[in-house]
Amino acid sequence: MLKFIIPAVIFFLIVLFWEKINEKIYQKFKVKINLVILTAALLFVIAVLILLYF
């Protein structure tokens, strides 16, 4: 049961403090974390499609 509660709490805290996390990362690295996540997701989908069809 603990293995379900801990990730749920972590996910909830990330969602709750998303703007603060995003702002801190932008100040430190000058890149929006939304762009990084979007790029990673797009690369993942492309890799899966390539593996499925070739």
mmCIF file of the N, C-alpha and C atoms, coordinates in Angstrom:
data_MODEL
# 
_entry.id   MODEL 
# 
loop_
_atom_site.group_PDB 
_atom_site.id 
_atom_site.type_symbol 
_atom_site.label_atom_id 
_atom_site.label_alt_id 
_atom_site.label_comp_id 
_atom_site.label_asym_id 
_atom_site.label_entity_id 
_atom_site.label_seq_id 
_atom_site.pdbx_PDB_ins_code 
_atom_site.Cartn_x 
_atom_site.Cartn_y 
_atom_site.Cartn_z 
_atom_site.occupancy 
_atom_site.B_iso_or_equiv 
_atom_site.pdbx_formal_charge 
_atom_site.auth_seq_id 
_atom_site.auth_comp_id 
_atom_site.auth_asym_id 
_atom_site.auth_atom_id 
_atom_site.pdbx_PDB_model_num 
ATOM 1   N N  . MET A 1 1  ? 0.825  -1.187 0.000   1.00 0.00 ? 1  MET A N  1 
ATOM 2   C CA . MET A 1 1  ? 0.000  0.000  0.000   1.00 0.00 ? 1  MET A CA 1 
ATOM 3   C C  . MET A 1 1  ? 0.872  1.254  0.000   1.00 0.00 ? 1  MET A C  1 
ATOM 4   N N  . LEU A 1 2  ? 2.003  1.168  0.646   1.00 0.00 ? 2  LEU A N  1 
ATOM 5   C CA . LEU A 1 2  ? 2.908  2.308  0.708   1.00 0.00 ? 2  LEU A CA 1 
ATOM 6   C C  . LEU A 1 2  ? 3.478  2.654  -0.666  1.00 0.00 ? 2  LEU A C  1 
ATOM 7   N N  . LYS A 1 3  ? 3.652  1.635  -1.511  1.00 0.00 ? 3  LYS A N  1 
ATOM 8   C CA . LYS A 1 3  ? 4.197  1.885  -2.840  1.00 0.00 ? 3  LYS A CA 1 
ATOM 9   C C  . LYS A 1 3  ? 3.202  2.620  -3.739  1.00 0.00 ? 3  LYS A C  1 
ATOM 10  N N  . PHE A 1 4  ? 1.941  2.696  -3.361  1.00 0.00 ? 4  PHE A N  1 
ATOM 11  C CA . PHE A 1 4  ? 0.961  3.477  -4.105  1.00 0.00 ? 4  PHE A CA 1 
ATOM 12  C C  . PHE A 1 4  ? 0.802  4.875  -3.527  1.00 0.00 ? 4  PHE A C  1 
ATOM 13  N N  . ILE A 1 5  ? 0.957  5.018  -2.227  1.00 0.00 ? 5  ILE A N  1 
ATOM 14  C CA . ILE A 1 5  ? 0.741  6.301  -1.567  1.00 0.00 ? 5  ILE A CA 1 
ATOM 15  C C  . ILE A 1 5  ? 1.886  7.271  -1.831  1.00 0.00 ? 5  ILE A C  1 
ATOM 16  N N  . ILE A 1 6  ? 3.126  6.793  -1.739  1.00 0.00 ? 6  ILE A N  1 
ATOM 17  C CA . ILE A 1 6  ? 4.276  7.684  -1.901  1.00 0.00 ? 6  ILE A CA 1 
ATOM 18  C C  . ILE A 1 6  ? 4.326  8.314  -3.296  1.00 0.00 ? 6  ILE A C  1 
ATOM 19  N N  . PRO A 1 7  ? 4.186  7.551  -4.393  1.00 0.00 ? 7  PRO A N  1 
ATOM 20  C CA . PRO A 1 7  ? 4.168  8.213  -5.712  1.00 0.00 ? 7  PRO A CA 1 
ATOM 21  C C  . PRO A 1 7  ? 2.972  9.156  -5.887  1.00 0.00 ? 7  PRO A C  1 
ATOM 22  N N  . ALA A 1 8  ? 1.838  8.824  -5.305  1.00 0.00 ? 8  ALA A N  1 
ATOM 23  C CA . ALA A 1 8  ? 0.676  9.702  -5.412  1.00 0.00 ? 8  ALA A CA 1 
ATOM 24  C C  . ALA A 1 8  ? 0.939  11.026 -4.708  1.00 0.00 ? 8  ALA A C  1 
ATOM 25  N N  . VAL A 1 9  ? 1.567  10.982 -3.551  1.00 0.00 ? 9  VAL A N  1 
ATOM 26  C CA . VAL A 1 9  ? 1.892  12.209 -2.816  1.00 0.00 ? 9  VAL A CA 1 
ATOM 27  C C  . VAL A 1 9  ? 2.928  13.026 -3.586  1.00 0.00 ? 9  VAL A C  1 
ATOM 28  N N  . ILE A 1 10 ? 3.940  12.354 -4.138  1.00 0.00 ? 10 ILE A N  1 
ATOM 29  C CA . ILE A 1 10 ? 4.962  13.065 -4.919  1.00 0.00 ? 10 ILE A CA 1 
ATOM 30  C C  . ILE A 1 10 ? 4.335  13.723 -6.147  1.00 0.00 ? 10 ILE A C  1 
ATOM 31  N N  . PHE A 1 11 ? 3.481  12.995 -6.847  1.00 0.00 ? 11 PHE A N  1 
ATOM 32  C CA . PHE A 1 11 ? 2.798  13.544 -8.018  1.00 0.00 ? 11 PHE A CA 1 
ATOM 33  C C  . PHE A 1 11 ? 1.934  14.741 -7.624  1.00 0.00 ? 11 PHE A C  1 
ATOM 34  N N  . PHE A 1 12 ? 1.211  14.631 -6.515  1.00 0.00 ? 12 PHE A N  1 
ATOM 35  C CA . PHE A 1 12 ? 0.369  15.730 -6.041  1.00 0.00 ? 12 PHE A CA 1 
ATOM 36  C C  . PHE A 1 12 ? 1.207  16.964 -5.725  1.00 0.00 ? 12 PHE A C  1 
ATOM 37  N N  . LEU A 1 13 ? 2.350  16.778 -5.079  1.00 0.00 ? 13 LEU A N  1 
ATOM 38  C CA . LEU A 1 13 ? 3.209  17.915 -4.741  1.00 0.00 ? 13 LEU A CA 1 
ATOM 39  C C  . LEU A 1 13 ? 3.802  18.564 -5.988  1.00 0.00 ? 13 LEU A C  1 
ATOM 40  N N  . ILE A 1 14 ? 4.162  17.749 -6.986  1.00 0.00 ? 14 ILE A N  1 
ATOM 41  C CA . ILE A 1 14 ? 4.668  18.310 -8.242  1.00 0.00 ? 14 ILE A CA 1 
ATOM 42  C C  . ILE A 1 14 ? 3.600  19.144 -8.925  1.00 0.00 ? 14 ILE A C  1 
ATOM 43  N N  . VAL A 1 15 ? 2.386  18.633 -8.972  1.00 0.00 ? 15 VAL A N  1 
ATOM 44  C CA . VAL A 1 15 ? 1.288  19.381 -9.585  1.00 0.00 ? 15 VAL A CA 1 
ATOM 45  C C  . VAL A 1 15 ? 0.997  20.654 -8.803  1.00 0.00 ? 15 VAL A C  1 
ATOM 46  N N  . LEU A 1 16 ? 1.024  20.557 -7.495  1.00 0.00 ? 16 LEU A N  1 
ATOM 47  C CA . LEU A 1 16 ? 0.715  21.705 -6.644  1.00 0.00 ? 16 LEU A CA 1 
ATOM 48  C C  . LEU A 1 16 ? 1.744  22.825 -6.783  1.00 0.00 ? 16 LEU A C  1 
ATOM 49  N N  . PHE A 1 17 ? 3.016  22.470 -6.880  1.00 0.00 ? 17 PHE A N  1 
ATOM 50  C CA . PHE A 1 17 ? 4.081  23.466 -6.922  1.00 0.00 ? 17 PHE A CA 1 
ATOM 51  C C  . PHE A 1 17 ? 4.721  23.592 -8.306  1.00 0.00 ? 17 PHE A C  1 
ATOM 52  N N  . TRP A 1 18 ? 3.988  23.249 -9.367  1.00 0.00 ? 18 TRP A N  1 
ATOM 53  C CA . TRP A 1 18 ? 4.541  23.244 -10.710 1.00 0.00 ? 18 TRP A CA 1 
ATOM 54  C C  . TRP A 1 18 ? 5.081  24.607 -11.120 1.00 0.00 ? 18 TRP A C  1 
ATOM 55  N N  . GLU A 1 19 ? 4.349  25.675 -10.852 1.00 0.00 ? 19 GLU A N  1 
ATOM 56  C CA . GLU A 1 19 ? 4.786  27.016 -11.264 1.00 0.00 ? 19 GLU A CA 1 
ATOM 57  C C  . GLU A 1 19 ? 6.081  27.415 -10.563 1.00 0.00 ? 19 GLU A C  1 
ATOM 58  N N  . LYS A 1 20 ? 6.198  27.112 -9.287  1.00 0.00 ? 20 LYS A N  1 
ATOM 59  C CA . LYS A 1 20 ? 7.425  27.445 -8.555  1.00 0.00 ? 20 LYS A CA 1 
ATOM 60  C C  . LYS A 1 20 ? 8.611  26.631 -9.070  1.00 0.00 ? 20 LYS A C  1 
ATOM 61  N N  . ILE A 1 21 ? 8.388  25.351 -9.354  1.00 0.00 ? 21 ILE A N  1 
ATOM 62  C CA . ILE A 1 21 ? 9.445  24.497 -9.894  1.00 0.00 ? 21 ILE A CA 1 
ATOM 63  C C  . ILE A 1 21 ? 9.881  25.019 -11.256 1.00 0.00 ? 21 ILE A C  1 
ATOM 64  N N  . ASN A 1 22 ? 8.919  25.349 -12.086 1.00 0.00 ? 22 ASN A N  1 
ATOM 65  C CA . ASN A 1 22 ? 9.196  25.853 -13.422 1.00 0.00 ? 22 ASN A CA 1 
ATOM 66  C C  . ASN A 1 22 ? 9.975  27.167 -13.357 1.00 0.00 ? 22 ASN A C  1 
ATOM 67  N N  . GLU A 1 23 ? 9.598  28.039 -12.442 1.00 0.00 ? 23 GLU A N  1 
ATOM 68  C CA . GLU A 1 23 ? 10.272 29.329 -12.300 1.00 0.00 ? 23 GLU A CA 1 
ATOM 69  C C  . GLU A 1 23 ? 11.720 29.164 -11.827 1.00 0.00 ? 23 GLU A C  1 
ATOM 70  N N  . LYS A 1 24 ? 11.945 28.285 -10.862 1.00 0.00 ? 24 LYS A N  1 
ATOM 71  C CA . LYS A 1 24 ? 13.300 28.045 -10.350 1.00 0.00 ? 24 LYS A CA 1 
ATOM 72  C C  . LYS A 1 24 ? 14.213 27.493 -11.448 1.00 0.00 ? 24 LYS A C  1 
ATOM 73  N N  . ILE A 1 25 ? 13.708 26.543 -12.229 1.00 0.00 ? 25 ILE A N  1 
ATOM 74  C CA . ILE A 1 25 ? 14.508 25.955 -13.300 1.00 0.00 ? 25 ILE A CA 1 
ATOM 75  C C  . ILE A 1 25 ? 14.779 26.989 -14.388 1.00 0.00 ? 25 ILE A C  1 
ATOM 76  N N  . TYR A 1 26 ? 13.795 27.842 -14.664 1.00 0.00 ? 26 TYR A N  1 
ATOM 77  C CA . TYR A 1 26 ? 14.002 28.878 -15.672 1.00 0.00 ? 26 TYR A CA 1 
ATOM 78  C C  . TYR A 1 26 ? 15.063 29.877 -15.222 1.00 0.00 ? 26 TYR A C  1 
ATOM 79  N N  . GLN A 1 27 ? 15.046 30.248 -13.946 1.00 0.00 ? 27 GLN A N  1 
ATOM 80  C CA . GLN A 1 27 ? 16.045 31.183 -13.435 1.00 0.00 ? 27 GLN A CA 1 
ATOM 81  C C  . GLN A 1 27 ? 17.443 30.585 -13.479 1.00 0.00 ? 27 GLN A C  1 
ATOM 82  N N  . LYS A 1 28 ? 17.550 29.294 -13.217 1.00 0.00 ? 28 LYS A N  1 
ATOM 83  C CA . LYS A 1 28 ? 18.861 28.651 -13.153 1.00 0.00 ? 28 LYS A CA 1 
ATOM 84  C C  . LYS A 1 28 ? 19.423 28.322 -14.538 1.00 0.00 ? 28 LYS A C  1 
ATOM 85  N N  . PHE A 1 29 ? 18.590 27.745 -15.420 1.00 0.00 ? 29 PHE A N  1 
ATOM 86  C CA . PHE A 1 29 ? 19.078 27.254 -16.705 1.00 0.00 ? 29 PHE A CA 1 
ATOM 87  C C  . PHE A 1 29 ? 18.589 28.052 -17.905 1.00 0.00 ? 29 PHE A C  1 
ATOM 88  N N  . LYS A 1 30 ? 17.704 29.022 -17.710 1.00 0.00 ? 30 LYS A N  1 
ATOM 89  C CA . LYS A 1 30 ? 17.137 29.836 -18.783 1.00 0.00 ? 30 LYS A CA 1 
ATOM 90  C C  . LYS A 1 30 ? 16.424 29.005 -19.848 1.00 0.00 ? 30 LYS A C  1 
ATOM 91  N N  . VAL A 1 31 ? 15.755 27.948 -19.396 1.00 0.00 ? 31 VAL A N  1 
ATOM 92  C CA . VAL A 1 31 ? 14.957 27.138 -20.320 1.00 0.00 ? 31 VAL A CA 1 
ATOM 93  C C  . VAL A 1 31 ? 13.667 26.748 -19.595 1.00 0.00 ? 31 VAL A C  1 
ATOM 94  N N  . LYS A 1 32 ? 12.582 26.811 -20.324 1.00 0.00 ? 32 LYS A N  1 
ATOM 95  C CA . LYS A 1 32 ? 11.295 26.432 -19.744 1.00 0.00 ? 32 LYS A CA 1 
ATOM 96  C C  . LYS A 1 32 ? 11.202 24.918 -19.664 1.00 0.00 ? 32 LYS A C  1 
ATOM 97  N N  . ILE A 1 33 ? 10.819 24.404 -18.529 1.00 0.00 ? 33 ILE A N  1 
ATOM 98  C CA . ILE A 1 33 ? 10.733 22.958 -18.327 1.00 0.00 ? 33 ILE A CA 1 
ATOM 99  C C  . ILE A 1 33 ? 9.617  22.359 -19.187 1.00 0.00 ? 33 ILE A C  1 
ATOM 100 N N  . ASN A 1 34 ? 8.607  23.152 -19.504 1.00 0.00 ? 34 ASN A N  1 
ATOM 101 C CA . ASN A 1 34 ? 7.531  22.651 -20.368 1.00 0.00 ? 34 ASN A CA 1 
ATOM 102 C C  . ASN A 1 34 ? 8.076  22.273 -21.737 1.00 0.00 ? 34 ASN A C  1 
ATOM 103 N N  . LEU A 1 35 ? 9.015  23.068 -22.245 1.00 0.00 ? 35 LEU A N  1 
ATOM 104 C CA . LEU A 1 35 ? 9.624  22.787 -23.535 1.00 0.00 ? 35 LEU A CA 1 
ATOM 105 C C  . LEU A 1 35 ? 10.442 21.503 -23.482 1.00 0.00 ? 35 LEU A C  1 
ATOM 106 N N  . VAL A 1 36 ? 11.152 21.290 -22.392 1.00 0.00 ? 36 VAL A N  1 
ATOM 107 C CA . VAL A 1 36 ? 11.962 20.082 -22.229 1.00 0.00 ? 36 VAL A CA 1 
ATOM 108 C C  . VAL A 1 36 ? 11.066 18.846 -22.188 1.00 0.00 ? 36 VAL A C  1 
ATOM 109 N N  . ILE A 1 37 ? 9.980  18.909 -21.433 1.00 0.00 ? 37 ILE A N  1 
ATOM 110 C CA . ILE A 1 37 ? 9.063  17.773 -21.321 1.00 0.00 ? 37 ILE A CA 1 
ATOM 111 C C  . ILE A 1 37 ? 8.388  17.496 -22.663 1.00 0.00 ? 37 ILE A C  1 
ATOM 112 N N  . LEU A 1 38 ? 7.989  18.537 -23.356 1.00 0.00 ? 38 LEU A N  1 
ATOM 113 C CA . LEU A 1 38 ? 7.366  18.373 -24.667 1.00 0.00 ? 38 LEU A CA 1 
ATOM 114 C C  . LEU A 1 38 ? 8.330  17.729 -25.653 1.00 0.00 ? 38 LEU A C  1 
ATOM 115 N N  . THR A 1 39 ? 9.575  18.164 -25.659 1.00 0.00 ? 39 THR A N  1 
ATOM 116 C CA . THR A 1 39 ? 10.580 17.594 -26.548 1.00 0.00 ? 39 THR A CA 1 
ATOM 117 C C  . THR A 1 39 ? 10.847 16.130 -26.216 1.00 0.00 ? 39 THR A C  1 
ATOM 118 N N  . ALA A 1 40 ? 10.964 15.811 -24.943 1.00 0.00 ? 40 ALA A N  1 
ATOM 119 C CA . ALA A 1 40 ? 11.206 14.425 -24.533 1.00 0.00 ? 40 ALA A CA 1 
ATOM 120 C C  . ALA A 1 40 ? 10.031 13.531 -24.920 1.00 0.00 ? 40 ALA A C  1 
ATOM 121 N N  . ALA A 1 41 ? 8.819  14.008 -24.724 1.00 0.00 ? 41 ALA A N  1 
ATOM 122 C CA . ALA A 1 41 ? 7.635  13.217 -25.080 1.00 0.00 ? 41 ALA A CA 1 
ATOM 123 C C  . ALA A 1 41 ? 7.569  12.999 -26.592 1.00 0.00 ? 41 ALA A C  1 
ATOM 124 N N  . LEU A 1 42 ? 7.875  14.020 -27.346 1.00 0.00 ? 42 LEU A N  1 
ATOM 125 C CA . LEU A 1 42 ? 7.866  13.899 -28.796 1.00 0.00 ? 42 LEU A CA 1 
ATOM 126 C C  . LEU A 1 42 ? 8.926  12.908 -29.275 1.00 0.00 ? 42 LEU A C  1 
ATOM 127 N N  . LEU A 1 43 ? 10.114 12.964 -28.710 1.00 0.00 ? 43 LEU A N  1 
ATOM 128 C CA . LEU A 1 43 ? 11.162 12.010 -29.065 1.00 0.00 ? 43 LEU A CA 1 
ATOM 129 C C  . LEU A 1 43 ? 10.767 10.586 -28.693 1.00 0.00 ? 43 LEU A C  1 
ATOM 130 N N  . PHE A 1 44 ? 10.116 10.413 -27.560 1.00 0.00 ? 44 PHE A N  1 
ATOM 131 C CA . PHE A 1 44 ? 9.659  9.097  -27.137 1.00 0.00 ? 44 PHE A CA 1 
ATOM 132 C C  . PHE A 1 44 ? 8.631  8.529  -28.118 1.00 0.00 ? 44 PHE A C  1 
ATOM 133 N N  . VAL A 1 45 ? 7.678  9.342  -28.518 1.00 0.00 ? 45 VAL A N  1 
ATOM 134 C CA . VAL A 1 45 ? 6.648  8.892  -29.459 1.00 0.00 ? 45 VAL A CA 1 
ATOM 135 C C  . VAL A 1 45 ? 7.277  8.546  -30.802 1.00 0.00 ? 45 VAL A C  1 
ATOM 136 N N  . ILE A 1 46 ? 8.209  9.369  -31.270 1.00 0.00 ? 46 ILE A N  1 
ATOM 137 C CA . ILE A 1 46 ? 8.879  9.090  -32.540 1.00 0.00 ? 46 ILE A CA 1 
ATOM 138 C C  . ILE A 1 46 ? 9.665  7.786  -32.458 1.00 0.00 ? 46 ILE A C  1 
ATOM 139 N N  . ALA A 1 47 ? 10.352 7.556  -31.342 1.00 0.00 ? 47 ALA A N  1 
ATOM 140 C CA . ALA A 1 47 ? 11.127 6.322  -31.176 1.00 0.00 ? 47 ALA A CA 1 
ATOM 141 C C  . ALA A 1 47 ? 10.202 5.106  -31.184 1.00 0.00 ? 47 ALA A C  1 
ATOM 142 N N  . VAL A 1 48 ? 9.077  5.199  -30.509 1.00 0.00 ? 48 VAL A N  1 
ATOM 143 C CA . VAL A 1 48 ? 8.130  4.081  -30.480 1.00 0.00 ? 48 VAL A CA 1 
ATOM 144 C C  . VAL A 1 48 ? 7.586  3.809  -31.884 1.00 0.00 ? 48 VAL A C  1 
ATOM 145 N N  . LEU A 1 49 ? 7.241  4.861  -32.593 1.00 0.00 ? 49 LEU A N  1 
ATOM 146 C CA . LEU A 1 49 ? 6.722  4.668  -33.959 1.00 0.00 ? 49 LEU A CA 1 
ATOM 147 C C  . LEU A 1 49 ? 7.771  4.067  -34.878 1.00 0.00 ? 49 LEU A C  1 
ATOM 148 N N  . ILE A 1 50 ? 9.012  4.507  -34.743 1.00 0.00 ? 50 ILE A N  1 
ATOM 149 C CA . ILE A 1 50 ? 10.076 3.926  -35.563 1.00 0.00 ? 50 ILE A CA 1 
ATOM 150 C C  . ILE A 1 50 ? 10.254 2.453  -35.234 1.00 0.00 ? 50 ILE A C  1 
ATOM 151 N N  . LEU A 1 51 ? 10.243 2.102  -33.974 1.00 0.00 ? 51 LEU A N  1 
ATOM 152 C CA . LEU A 1 51 ? 10.402 0.703  -33.593 1.00 0.00 ? 51 LEU A CA 1 
ATOM 153 C C  . LEU A 1 51 ? 9.218  -0.155 -34.036 1.00 0.00 ? 51 LEU A C  1 
ATOM 154 N N  . LEU A 1 52 ? 8.040  0.425  -34.073 1.00 0.00 ? 52 LEU A N  1 
ATOM 155 C CA . LEU A 1 52 ? 6.870  -0.343 -34.481 1.00 0.00 ? 52 LEU A CA 1 
ATOM 156 C C  . LEU A 1 52 ? 6.837  -0.610 -35.984 1.00 0.00 ? 52 LEU A C  1 
ATOM 157 N N  . TYR A 1 53 ? 7.263  0.351  -36.779 1.00 0.00 ? 53 TYR A N  1 
ATOM 158 C CA . TYR A 1 53 ? 7.068  0.239  -38.218 1.00 0.00 ? 53 TYR A CA 1 
ATOM 159 C C  . TYR A 1 53 ? 8.319  -0.110 -39.013 1.00 0.00 ? 53 TYR A C  1 
ATOM 160 N N  . PHE A 1 54 ? 9.487  -0.196 -38.374 1.00 0.00 ? 54 PHE A N  1 
ATOM 161 C CA . PHE A 1 54 ? 10.701 -0.555 -39.120 1.00 0.00 ? 54 PHE A CA 1 
ATOM 162 C C  . PHE A 1 54 ? 11.372 -1.737 -38.514 1.00 0.00 ? 54 PHE A C  1 
# 
